[in-house]
Amino acid sequence: MQILPSPPLAHIVKHFLIIENEQISNVGLRLFSDGNTGMVFNFGTPLLHLKNGGSISEFLPTTFVYGQLDTYQNIVSTGNIKLLIVVFHPFGISTLLKIPAVELKNMILDLETFYTSETQNLAEQIFNLSNIFFKIQLVENFLITKLSENDRNNQLPFQAISLIHQYHGNLSVMQLTDTLQVSERKLQRTFEEHVGLTPKRYSGMIRVQYFLKLLRKNSEIPKTGLVYDAGFFDQAHLIREMRNISGITPGQYLDQPNLLAANFLQIP
């Protein structure tokens, strides 16, 4: 379930995502980038994060933030899944935390790292509230107190991201710089500071996500047409890009029994 934010947060928060599933227990889950960043409140059972190919495992904090994911993450559920996720716009988390986005790339960090004195109390209140809308209101109030007056000053990241989405990731860096009337160097610096990925890498992720959106809506249609519709040269190009981002192929994506979100699903 997706819920839109209130107006004061709409410039940094894309939506709130509620994921609840009591049928998935002790199974592997795959999280890969959809181009957004996030803040997660877990009011279900703990989640186990597998790193280095599964050789290292550790429980995720009850509340955590994640930056841009340049590589997929493997997670194991230990019971029922109950998550409230603040899905930020690509530049949202760095705007809120006032940290260069590149420093958060592929990072999953306890919210206490940034808000030491408030996180535990906030998490307890969210856990104890039964109404999901009250939970969201609590999180919104918390986020609004953290905003500053200059959060809207830099329009270039917003304009660049809007263009990339408008063309489903199919604008070259040169086309972006020509349209925005900025140098390639300035665009690269802007993405490093506010998004955490290069414009080319981010565009590739958006192109994959657009294909997956088409695939979910048209699962009975031959994939070849959708591949070209999404802007890929051929199916091999798509599979290579998707494996690089998610570790799975389009066919494996469709075959998964539990799609918790567009970029969060059960894996064998």
Kinemage of the C-alpha trace (Angstrom):
@kinemage 1
@onewidth
@group {chain A} dominant
@subgroup {mainchain}
@vectorlist {calphas} color= white
{ca met a 1} P 0.000 0.000 0.000
{ca gln a 2} L 1.312 3.421 -0.983
{ca ile a 3} L 0.275 6.650 0.735
{ca leu a 4} L 1.243 10.114 -0.484
{ca pro a 5} L 2.974 12.512 1.921
{ca ser a 6} L 1.505 15.752 3.189
{ca pro a 7} L 2.454 18.918 1.201
{ca pro a 8} L 5.333 20.057 3.478
{ca leu a 9} L 7.181 16.808 2.705
{ca ala a 10} L 6.250 16.279 -0.947
{ca his a 11} L 9.520 17.784 -2.234
{ca ile a 12} L 11.636 15.107 -0.525
{ca val a 13} L 9.214 12.196 0.100
{ca lys a 14} L 7.786 10.299 -2.864
{ca his a 15} L 5.382 8.162 -0.824
{ca phe a 16} L 5.029 6.002 2.248
{ca leu a 17} L 5.069 2.273 1.558
{ca ile a 18} L 3.424 -0.249 3.879
{ca ile a 19} L 4.536 -3.878 3.531
{ca glu a 20} L 2.827 -6.502 5.659
{ca asn a 21} L 3.044 -10.246 5.015
{ca glu a 22} L 2.612 -13.009 7.560
{ca gln a 23} L 3.045 -15.784 4.979
{ca ile a 24} L 6.760 -15.233 4.461
{ca ser a 25} L 8.928 -16.654 7.227
{ca asn a 26} L 12.593 -17.686 7.163
{ca val a 27} L 12.943 -17.131 3.428
{ca gly a 28} L 15.362 -15.195 1.276
{ca leu a 29} L 14.422 -11.744 0.020
{ca arg a 30} L 16.092 -9.583 -2.618
{ca leu a 31} L 16.187 -5.786 -2.471
{ca phe a 32} L 17.529 -3.868 -5.453
{ca ser a 33} L 17.542 -0.252 -6.476
{ca asp a 34} L 14.539 1.525 -7.917
{ca gly a 35} L 16.475 4.810 -7.944
{ca asn a 36} L 15.040 6.023 -4.635
{ca thr a 37} L 16.410 6.204 -1.103
{ca gly a 38} L 14.549 5.310 2.078
{ca met a 39} L 13.967 5.245 5.814
{ca val a 40} L 12.580 2.011 7.265
{ca phe a 41} L 10.627 1.363 10.453
{ca asn a 42} L 10.317 -2.357 11.212
{ca phe a 43} L 7.404 -3.183 13.538
{ca gly a 44} L 7.459 -6.894 12.710
{ca thr a 45} L 10.117 -9.525 13.370
{ca pro a 46} L 13.815 -8.777 12.803
{ca leu a 47} L 15.343 -8.928 9.334
{ca leu a 48} L 18.710 -10.573 8.731
{ca his a 49} L 21.062 -8.851 6.284
{ca leu a 50} L 23.417 -11.126 4.323
{ca lys a 51} L 26.660 -9.589 3.080
{ca asn a 52} L 29.702 -10.762 1.120
{ca gly a 53} L 27.756 -13.481 -0.629
{ca gly a 54} L 26.147 -14.640 2.603
{ca ser a 55} L 29.422 -15.191 4.493
{ca ile a 56} L 28.533 -12.368 6.899
{ca ser a 57} L 25.091 -11.888 8.427
{ca glu a 58} L 23.766 -9.351 10.890
{ca phe a 59} L 20.349 -8.209 12.030
{ca leu a 60} L 19.176 -4.949 10.550
{ca pro a 61} L 18.330 -2.192 13.046
{ca thr a 62} L 14.668 -1.666 13.883
{ca thr a 63} L 14.917 1.742 12.233
{ca phe a 64} L 17.395 2.430 9.457
{ca val a 65} L 18.097 4.557 6.420
{ca tyr a 66} L 19.577 3.461 3.113
{ca gly a 67} L 21.208 5.462 0.359
{ca gln a 68} L 21.364 4.673 -3.324
{ca leu a 69} L 21.925 0.957 -3.870
{ca asp a 70} L 24.383 0.328 -6.668
{ca thr a 71} L 24.161 -3.398 -6.008
{ca tyr a 72} L 21.392 -5.667 -4.768
{ca gln a 73} L 21.014 -6.679 -1.130
{ca asn a 74} L 20.046 -10.095 0.254
{ca ile a 75} L 17.820 -10.255 3.334
{ca val a 76} L 16.240 -13.113 5.285
{ca ser a 77} L 12.917 -12.738 7.090
{ca thr a 78} L 12.737 -14.351 10.532
{ca gly a 79} L 8.952 -14.191 10.833
{ca asn a 80} L 6.147 -11.882 9.758
{ca ile a 81} L 7.075 -8.799 7.768
{ca lys a 82} L 5.684 -5.452 8.888
{ca leu a 83} L 7.464 -2.444 7.460
{ca leu a 84} L 6.720 1.249 7.197
{ca ile a 85} L 9.057 2.713 4.590
{ca val a 86} L 9.545 6.380 3.825
{ca val a 87} L 10.407 6.287 0.120
{ca phe a 88} L 12.348 9.461 -0.589
{ca his a 89} L 12.917 11.060 -3.941
{ca pro a 90} L 16.423 10.146 -5.174
{ca phe a 91} L 17.914 13.261 -3.580
{ca gly a 92} L 15.612 13.193 -0.520
{ca ile a 93} L 17.735 11.417 2.065
{ca ser a 94} L 20.821 13.556 1.445
{ca thr a 95} L 18.651 16.681 1.597
{ca leu a 96} L 17.187 15.611 4.930
{ca leu a 97} L 20.445 14.447 6.523
{ca lys a 98} L 22.561 17.177 4.878
{ca ile a 99} L 25.187 14.653 3.836
{ca pro a 100} L 26.661 14.213 0.324
{ca ala a 101} L 24.668 11.404 -1.250
{ca val a 102} L 27.803 9.601 -2.446
{ca glu a 103} L 28.736 8.990 1.217
{ca leu a 104} L 25.485 7.037 1.664
{ca lys a 105} L 25.898 4.911 -1.473
{ca asn a 106} L 25.263 1.202 -0.712
{ca met a 107} L 24.979 2.080 2.990
{ca ile a 108} L 22.338 0.810 5.410
{ca leu a 109} L 22.670 2.777 8.643
{ca asp a 110} L 20.867 2.796 11.964
{ca leu a 111} L 18.703 5.916 12.288
{ca glu a 112} L 20.362 6.446 15.672
{ca thr a 113} L 23.528 7.359 13.762
{ca phe a 114} L 21.851 10.637 12.860
{ca tyr a 115} L 19.223 11.171 15.556
{ca thr a 116} L 20.686 9.570 18.665
{ca ser a 117} L 18.313 10.894 21.311
{ca glu a 118} L 15.037 10.543 19.393
{ca thr a 119} L 15.180 7.287 17.460
{ca gln a 120} L 14.393 4.815 20.234
{ca asn a 121} L 11.380 6.767 21.464
{ca leu a 122} L 10.085 7.188 17.901
{ca ala a 123} L 10.465 3.473 17.171
{ca glu a 124} L 8.643 2.512 20.384
{ca gln a 125} L 5.726 4.824 19.584
{ca ile a 126} L 5.421 3.421 16.066
{ca phe a 127} L 5.517 -0.143 17.380
{ca asn a 128} L 2.786 0.564 19.948
{ca leu a 129} L 0.372 2.347 17.586
{ca ser a 130} L -2.084 0.003 15.894
{ca asn a 131} L -3.390 2.380 13.213
{ca ile a 132} L -1.042 2.686 10.234
{ca phe a 133} L -2.177 6.238 9.497
{ca phe a 134} L -1.253 7.287 13.038
{ca lys a 135} L 2.163 5.710 12.478
{ca ile a 136} L 2.627 7.739 9.301
{ca gln a 137} L 1.485 10.940 10.982
{ca leu a 138} L 4.068 10.355 13.715
{ca val a 139} L 6.839 9.883 11.150
{ca glu a 140} L 5.700 12.948 9.195
{ca asn a 141} L 5.817 15.119 12.298
{ca phe a 142} L 9.327 13.850 12.992
{ca leu a 143} L 10.529 14.569 9.450
{ca ile a 144} L 8.988 18.050 9.304
{ca thr a 145} L 10.946 19.067 12.404
{ca lys a 146} L 14.168 18.070 10.607
{ca leu a 147} L 13.616 20.188 7.496
{ca ser a 148} L 15.385 23.504 7.061
{ca glu a 149} L 14.414 26.603 5.113
{ca asn a 150} L 17.027 26.036 2.387
{ca asp a 151} L 15.925 22.479 1.508
{ca arg a 152} L 14.432 23.713 -1.778
{ca asn a 153} L 17.290 25.944 -2.917
{ca asn a 154} L 18.958 23.682 -5.502
{ca gln a 155} L 16.603 22.932 -8.372
{ca leu a 156} L 19.130 21.236 -10.683
{ca pro a 157} L 18.852 17.735 -9.105
{ca phe a 158} L 15.049 17.923 -9.270
{ca gln a 159} L 15.080 19.090 -12.893
{ca ala a 160} L 17.575 16.422 -13.966
{ca ile a 161} L 15.689 13.619 -12.223
{ca ser a 162} L 12.388 14.808 -13.728
{ca leu a 163} L 13.859 14.722 -17.231
{ca ile a 164} L 15.311 11.232 -16.761
{ca his a 165} L 11.937 9.928 -15.610
{ca gln a 166} L 10.073 11.749 -18.365
{ca tyr a 167} L 12.126 9.834 -20.947
{ca his a 168} L 12.223 6.587 -18.912
{ca gly a 169} L 16.003 6.686 -18.602
{ca asn a 170} L 16.572 7.049 -22.347
{ca leu a 171} L 18.341 10.420 -22.426
{ca ser a 172} L 22.111 10.448 -22.887
{ca val a 173} L 24.307 12.554 -20.616
{ca met a 174} L 24.904 14.916 -23.544
{ca gln a 175} L 21.170 15.326 -24.093
{ca leu a 176} L 20.718 16.040 -20.382
{ca thr a 177} L 23.442 18.681 -20.290
{ca asp a 178} L 22.142 20.337 -23.477
{ca thr a 179} L 18.572 20.466 -22.147
{ca leu a 180} L 19.585 21.724 -18.704
{ca gln a 181} L 22.225 24.092 -20.091
{ca val a 182} L 24.932 22.882 -17.712
{ca ser a 183} L 28.365 21.373 -18.229
{ca glu a 184} L 28.886 17.617 -17.920
{ca arg a 185} L 31.234 18.238 -14.999
{ca lys a 186} L 28.604 20.240 -13.106
{ca leu a 187} L 25.959 17.570 -13.760
{ca gln a 188} L 28.292 14.833 -12.527
{ca arg a 189} L 29.113 16.817 -9.369
{ca thr a 190} L 25.427 17.495 -8.745
{ca phe a 191} L 24.553 13.802 -8.990
{ca glu a 192} L 27.433 12.827 -6.737
{ca glu a 193} L 26.349 15.320 -4.085
{ca his a 194} L 22.572 14.915 -4.262
{ca val a 195} L 21.853 11.482 -5.783
{ca gly a 196} L 24.921 9.345 -5.112
{ca leu a 197} L 25.135 7.774 -8.584
{ca thr a 198} L 26.347 8.994 -11.952
{ca pro a 199} L 23.640 10.273 -14.332
{ca lys a 200} L 24.374 7.336 -16.655
{ca arg a 201} L 24.032 4.733 -13.892
{ca tyr a 202} L 20.871 6.301 -12.532
{ca ser a 203} L 19.321 6.453 -16.014
{ca gly a 204} L 20.100 2.759 -16.525
{ca met a 205} L 18.285 1.870 -13.308
{ca ile a 206} L 15.242 3.892 -14.324
{ca arg a 207} L 15.206 2.189 -17.731
{ca val a 208} L 15.194 -1.238 -16.035
{ca gln a 209} L 12.425 -0.157 -13.667
{ca tyr a 210} L 10.360 1.110 -16.590
{ca phe a 211} L 10.722 -2.250 -18.328
{ca leu a 212} L 9.633 -4.062 -15.140
{ca lys a 213} L 6.603 -1.779 -14.914
{ca leu a 214} L 5.663 -2.671 -18.490
{ca leu a 215} L 6.296 -6.334 -17.743
{ca arg a 216} L 4.015 -6.370 -14.689
{ca lys a 217} L 1.206 -4.752 -16.676
{ca asn a 218} L 1.675 -6.910 -19.780
{ca ser a 219} L 2.984 -10.235 -18.494
{ca glu a 220} L 1.163 -12.180 -21.238
{ca ile a 221} L 2.687 -10.147 -24.079
{ca pro a 222} L 5.968 -11.418 -25.643
{ca lys a 223} L 8.880 -9.743 -23.854
{ca thr a 224} L 10.689 -8.765 -27.065
{ca gly a 225} L 8.338 -5.874 -27.825
{ca leu a 226} L 8.551 -4.589 -24.256
{ca val a 227} L 12.346 -4.698 -24.425
{ca tyr a 228} L 12.359 -2.241 -27.333
{ca asp a 229} L 9.572 -0.154 -25.804
{ca ala a 230} L 11.762 0.358 -22.728
{ca gly a 231} L 14.690 1.528 -24.856
{ca phe a 232} L 16.995 -1.498 -24.830
{ca phe a 233} L 18.877 -2.551 -27.968
{ca asp a 234} L 17.921 -6.198 -27.582
{ca gln a 235} L 17.012 -8.804 -24.969
{ca ala a 236} L 20.657 -9.606 -24.210
{ca his a 237} L 21.257 -5.943 -23.368
{ca leu a 238} L 18.270 -5.914 -21.016
{ca ile a 239} L 19.255 -9.154 -19.258
{ca arg a 240} L 22.807 -7.907 -18.747
{ca glu a 241} L 21.591 -4.619 -17.251
{ca met a 242} L 18.974 -6.259 -15.065
{ca arg a 243} L 21.347 -8.886 -13.715
{ca asn a 244} L 23.831 -6.168 -12.912
{ca ile a 245} L 21.236 -4.273 -10.868
{ca ser a 246} L 19.094 -7.056 -9.384
{ca gly a 247} L 21.004 -10.318 -9.810
{ca ile a 248} L 18.048 -11.933 -11.591
{ca thr a 249} L 16.618 -12.095 -15.116
{ca pro a 250} L 13.199 -10.762 -16.229
{ca gly a 251} L 11.879 -14.332 -16.326
{ca gln a 252} L 13.052 -15.014 -12.785
{ca tyr a 253} L 11.453 -11.741 -11.685
{ca leu a 254} L 8.079 -12.781 -13.088
{ca asp a 255} L 8.352 -16.276 -11.578
{ca gln a 256} L 8.761 -15.078 -7.993
{ca pro a 257} L 5.733 -15.982 -5.836
{ca asn a 258} L 5.870 -12.963 -3.526
{ca leu a 259} L 6.448 -9.486 -4.920
{ca leu a 260} L 6.442 -7.320 -1.784
{ca ala a 261} L 7.283 -4.211 -3.790
{ca ala a 262} L 8.519 -3.498 -7.298
{ca asn a 263} L 12.124 -3.934 -6.118
{ca phe a 264} L 11.643 -6.206 -3.072
{ca leu a 265} L 10.752 -9.844 -3.618
{ca gln a 266} L 11.202 -13.396 -2.444
{ca ile a 267} L 13.999 -15.369 -4.071
{ca pro a 268} L 14.748 -19.131 -4.035
